[in-house]
Amino acid sequence: MNGLRVGTGVLFAVLFLAQGSGAQEYTNYGPFWQRPFHAGIDIGGSIPTGQFGNDFQPGWDIGGNIAYPVSPHGSIWLQADVNYASQLVTTATAQAFGADGGGSSVTSGTLNLVLNKRDYIGRITPYFVFGGGAYWRLTELDDFAGGTYCNAFYGFCGVYGTAVPVRSRSQFEPGWDGGGGFRFRLPPIRLFVEARYNAVYGRHGTTTYVPIVFGTEW
């Protein structure tokens, strides 16, 4: 949760600096907003929450998107996102399973609606994003043969025989995401910072995590 607080603080700090950098609000109808589509890439951290956060550590995240403006002035986008988040298992969880280590990754493809506020404050445009799609979660345990500890949430339950270097379980489930961020101009490029909550609905529980990323777009 400390990482989540830090990431949230960064978002508000960016807005605070933007307010200080411009004495007046103005609307920018420049070439960026007139483009027929937009694309972006990002990288940052991923913070597991809830039950997922109890068993896995904060990790890293990478993603990309393509957006198509659907409003006359380009402030509303329909955006397709792909994302990959990776986390290592906690020592306590590995010991409970009787494994030497392990990790989990979540790969997602979502379709989202993006609402941009075209009234800039300095060089900043705030935005909100929400939608949903498909998620694939992969959980791996190292040198694991099974035991008396059972956790249906991750799919490991029972004795499997001889230990193998990596034993894995995966699930393909629906989910949703929602969050927001800030776009800011540093000519000749545009950058953004974003935090987005993800919830994946599995048979034995919900996997939740929050990527906090920085990226560039064009």
C-alpha positions as CSV (number, residue, x, y, z in Angstrom):
1,M,0.0,0.0,0.0
2,N,3.0,2.3,0.5
3,G,3.7,2.1,-3.2
4,L,0.0,3.0,-4.0
5,R,0.3,6.1,-1.8
6,V,3.5,7.2,-3.5
7,G,2.0,6.7,-6.9
8,T,-1.1,8.7,-6.0
9,G,1.1,11.4,-4.5
10,V,3.0,11.7,-7.8
11,L,-0.3,12.2,-9.7
12,F,-1.4,15.0,-7.5
13,A,2.1,16.6,-7.5
14,V,2.0,16.8,-11.3
15,L,-1.3,18.6,-11.2
16,F,0.0,21.0,-8.5
17,L,3.1,21.8,-10.6
18,A,0.9,22.4,-13.6
19,Q,-1.3,24.9,-11.7
20,G,1.7,26.8,-10.7
21,S,3.2,26.9,-14.2
22,G,0.2,28.6,-15.9
23,A,-1.7,31.6,-14.6
24,Q,-4.6,31.2,-17.1
25,E,-6.6,28.3,-18.4
26,Y,-6.7,27.8,-22.2
27,T,-7.9,25.3,-24.7
28,N,-5.5,23.7,-27.2
29,Y,-7.0,22.6,-30.5
30,G,-3.6,21.8,-32.0
31,P,-2.6,19.0,-34.3
32,F,-2.5,16.3,-31.5
33,W,-6.2,16.5,-31.0
34,Q,-6.9,16.5,-34.7
35,R,-5.2,13.2,-35.4
36,P,-7.4,10.3,-36.6
37,F,-5.9,8.0,-34.0
38,H,-3.4,7.9,-31.1
39,A,-0.9,5.4,-29.8
40,G,1.1,5.1,-26.6
41,I,3.5,2.9,-24.7
42,D,4.1,2.9,-20.9
43,I,6.1,1.2,-18.2
44,G,6.0,1.4,-14.4
45,G,5.0,-0.6,-11.3
46,S,2.2,-2.9,-10.4
47,I,0.7,-3.1,-6.9
48,P,-1.3,-6.2,-6.1
49,T,-4.2,-5.6,-3.7
50,G,-6.7,-7.6,-1.7
51,Q,-6.1,-11.4,-1.5
52,F,-3.6,-11.1,-4.4
53,G,-1.7,-8.4,-2.5
54,N,-1.4,-10.6,0.6
55,D,0.4,-13.3,-1.4
56,F,2.5,-11.4,-4.0
57,Q,4.9,-8.5,-3.9
58,P,4.6,-5.2,-5.9
59,G,6.2,-5.8,-9.3
60,W,6.6,-4.2,-12.7
61,D,4.2,-3.4,-15.6
62,I,4.4,-2.6,-19.3
63,G,1.7,-1.8,-21.8
64,G,0.6,-0.1,-25.0
65,N,-2.6,1.3,-26.5
66,I,-4.2,2.5,-29.7
67,A,-7.1,5.1,-29.4
68,Y,-9.7,6.3,-31.9
69,P,-11.3,9.7,-31.2
70,V,-15.1,9.4,-31.3
71,S,-16.2,12.9,-30.4
72,P,-16.1,15.9,-32.9
73,H,-13.2,17.7,-31.1
74,G,-11.3,14.5,-30.2
75,S,-11.8,14.7,-26.4
76,I,-13.5,11.3,-26.1
77,W,-11.6,8.2,-27.2
78,L,-12.3,4.5,-27.7
79,Q,-9.1,2.9,-26.7
80,A,-7.7,-0.7,-27.0
81,D,-5.1,-1.6,-24.3
82,V,-2.7,-4.5,-23.9
83,N,-0.9,-4.9,-20.6
84,Y,1.5,-7.2,-18.8
85,A,2.0,-7.1,-15.0
86,S,4.5,-9.3,-13.1
87,Q,4.9,-9.9,-9.4
88,L,7.1,-12.2,-7.2
89,V,5.5,-14.4,-4.5
90,T,6.0,-13.4,-0.9
91,T,8.3,-15.5,1.3
92,A,5.5,-16.4,3.6
93,T,3.3,-17.7,0.7
94,A,6.1,-19.7,-0.8
95,Q,6.9,-21.3,2.6
96,A,3.2,-22.1,3.1
97,F,3.1,-24.0,-0.2
98,G,6.5,-25.6,0.5
99,A,8.0,-24.0,-2.6
100,D,11.4,-22.3,-3.0
101,G,9.8,-19.2,-4.7
102,G,7.6,-18.3,-7.6
103,G,5.7,-15.5,-9.1
104,S,2.5,-14.4,-11.0
105,S,1.8,-12.5,-14.1
106,V,-1.4,-11.0,-15.5
107,T,-1.8,-10.3,-19.3
108,S,-4.8,-8.3,-20.3
109,G,-6.6,-7.0,-23.4
110,T,-9.2,-4.4,-22.7
111,L,-11.5,-1.9,-24.6
112,N,-11.9,1.4,-22.7
113,L,-13.6,4.7,-23.0
114,V,-11.3,7.7,-22.3
115,L,-12.6,11.1,-21.3
116,N,-10.1,13.9,-21.7
117,K,-10.7,17.4,-20.3
118,R,-9.7,19.7,-23.1
119,D,-9.4,22.8,-20.8
120,Y,-5.7,22.8,-20.0
121,I,-4.2,24.0,-16.8
122,G,-0.7,25.0,-17.9
123,R,0.5,22.1,-19.9
124,I,-1.7,19.5,-18.3
125,T,-4.8,17.6,-19.5
126,P,-6.5,15.3,-16.9
127,Y,-8.4,12.3,-18.1
128,F,-10.4,9.3,-16.9
129,V,-10.5,5.8,-18.4
130,F,-12.8,2.8,-17.7
131,G,-13.8,-0.4,-19.5
132,G,-13.2,-4.1,-19.5
133,G,-12.0,-7.1,-21.3
134,A,-10.1,-10.4,-21.0
135,Y,-7.4,-11.3,-18.5
136,W,-5.0,-14.3,-18.3
137,R,-3.3,-14.9,-14.9
138,L,-0.4,-17.3,-14.7
139,T,0.9,-18.4,-11.3
140,E,4.1,-20.4,-10.9
141,L,5.8,-22.1,-7.9
142,D,9.4,-23.2,-8.0
143,D,10.6,-26.7,-6.8
144,F,7.0,-27.5,-5.7
145,A,5.7,-31.0,-5.2
146,G,2.5,-30.2,-3.4
147,G,1.5,-30.8,0.2
148,T,-1.2,-30.4,2.8
149,Y,-1.6,-26.6,2.2
150,C,-4.5,-26.0,-0.3
151,N,-5.3,-22.7,-2.0
152,A,-8.0,-22.9,-4.6
153,F,-7.6,-19.2,-5.5
154,Y,-4.3,-20.0,-7.2
155,G,-5.2,-23.6,-8.3
156,F,-2.7,-25.5,-6.1
157,C,-4.3,-28.1,-3.9
158,G,-2.9,-31.5,-3.0
159,V,0.2,-33.6,-3.5
160,Y,1.6,-33.8,-7.0
161,G,4.5,-36.2,-6.5
162,T,8.1,-35.4,-7.4
163,A,9.1,-31.7,-7.2
164,V,9.6,-30.0,-10.6
165,P,11.6,-26.8,-11.3
166,V,8.4,-24.9,-12.1
167,R,4.8,-25.9,-11.6
168,S,2.2,-23.5,-13.0
169,R,-1.6,-22.8,-13.0
170,S,-3.4,-20.4,-15.3
171,Q,-6.8,-19.0,-15.7
172,F,-8.5,-16.9,-18.4
173,E,-11.3,-14.7,-17.0
174,P,-13.2,-11.5,-17.6
175,G,-12.5,-8.3,-15.7
176,W,-12.8,-4.5,-15.7
177,D,-10.5,-1.6,-15.2
178,G,-10.9,2.1,-14.2
179,G,-8.6,5.0,-13.3
180,G,-7.2,8.2,-14.6
181,G,-4.1,10.2,-15.2
182,F,-2.6,13.4,-16.7
183,R,-1.2,14.1,-20.1
184,F,1.4,16.8,-20.4
185,R,3.2,18.5,-23.2
186,L,7.0,18.7,-23.3
187,P,7.6,19.6,-27.0
188,P,8.3,17.8,-29.2
189,I,6.8,14.9,-27.2
190,R,3.8,14.2,-25.1
191,L,4.0,12.2,-21.8
192,F,1.4,10.8,-19.4
193,V,1.2,9.4,-15.9
194,E,-1.6,7.0,-15.0
195,A,-3.0,4.8,-12.2
196,R,-5.6,2.2,-13.1
197,Y,-7.4,-0.3,-10.9
198,N,-8.0,-3.8,-12.4
199,A,-10.4,-6.5,-11.1
200,V,-10.4,-10.0,-12.6
201,Y,-13.3,-12.3,-11.7
202,G,-12.2,-15.9,-11.2
203,R,-14.1,-19.0,-9.9
204,H,-12.5,-18.8,-6.5
205,G,-12.0,-15.1,-6.0
206,T,-11.2,-11.8,-7.5
207,T,-7.6,-10.8,-8.5
208,T,-7.0,-7.1,-8.1
209,Y,-4.0,-4.9,-8.8
210,V,-3.1,-1.3,-9.6
211,P,-0.5,-0.4,-12.3
212,I,1.1,3.0,-11.9
213,V,2.9,3.9,-15.1
214,F,4.6,6.6,-17.0
215,G,4.5,6.7,-20.8
216,T,4.7,8.6,-24.1
217,E,2.1,9.0,-26.8
218,W,1.7,10.4,-30.3
